[in-house]
Amino acid sequence: MTWNQAVVTFIALGAATLSNLQSASALDMKPVLPTKLATKAAVEALETCKNKGYSVTATVIEPNGTILVTLREQEAGPHTIENSFNKAYTVSSFGRISGFSSTNQLINASKGKNAIGAFPLPAAPLYGLSYSDGGLSINSNGQLIGAIGVSGSKSGGIDNECAQAGLQTIQDDLD
């Protein structure tokens, strides 16, 4: 290979590299919830409820419903595993289409004459959804990156407080 051919090859490779870098920067990059933060949120939710005297399960999911972490306190009922997932999944699913950031907002929207679909929602009209308080969306820079659901205390309101504590413990890492 001559000197001129080497220079032309080098220039062509450089141009191709720059072209690929430009294409890569044009991709829509979305924030992702790291497993480490999901675990931290779930642990805090369990500890908060435990300090209130309740054994619960906390589940953190990705926006598509994939489970990142599920933690169950040993004394929590077996139904709390599925229900904590359902709470997180519900807020993730409805949060995309309605802007809800909690299952509590969904519950309130399903009451009264202006309810979703103009009628109150039944207890479980769709498989995998929960109309019980205790599910919160997890957002970063205005984008949904996951959800947390807590189940097992004596009320959805307490489940919600524990989920909120879990979310607050990672909030500084999300922004």
GIJOSUL-V340890 format. One line per field, one symbol per residue. phi: phi as a letter, one per 30 degrees, with the letter a starting at -180 (. if undefined). psi: psi as a letter, one per 30 degrees, with the letter a starting at -180 (. if undefined). burial: 1 if it has 16 or more other C-alpha atoms within 10 Angstrom, else 0. Layout:
phi: ???
psi: ???
burial: ???
This chain:
phi: .deddddddddddddddddddddddddddcdbddeedddddddddddddddcjbcbcbbcbdedjdddabbbdedddddddddddeddddddddddcbidcaddddeddccidcdeiibdddeadbeicbcbdkcbdcbbhicdblabbbbkddadddeddddddddddceddcc
psi: kleeeeeeeeeeeeeeeeeeeeeeffkjkklkjkeeeeeeeeeeeeeeeeffgkklkkkkllfffkkekkkkkefklfffeeeeeeeeeeeeefeeffgkglfeeeeefglafglkggkkkleifkkfkkhkkgkklklkhgkkfalkkkkfafleeeeeeeeeeeeeffefff.
burial: 0000000000000000000000000000000010001110111111111000011111111110101111111001000111111111111111100001111111101100000000011000000011111111111100011111111110010111111111111100010
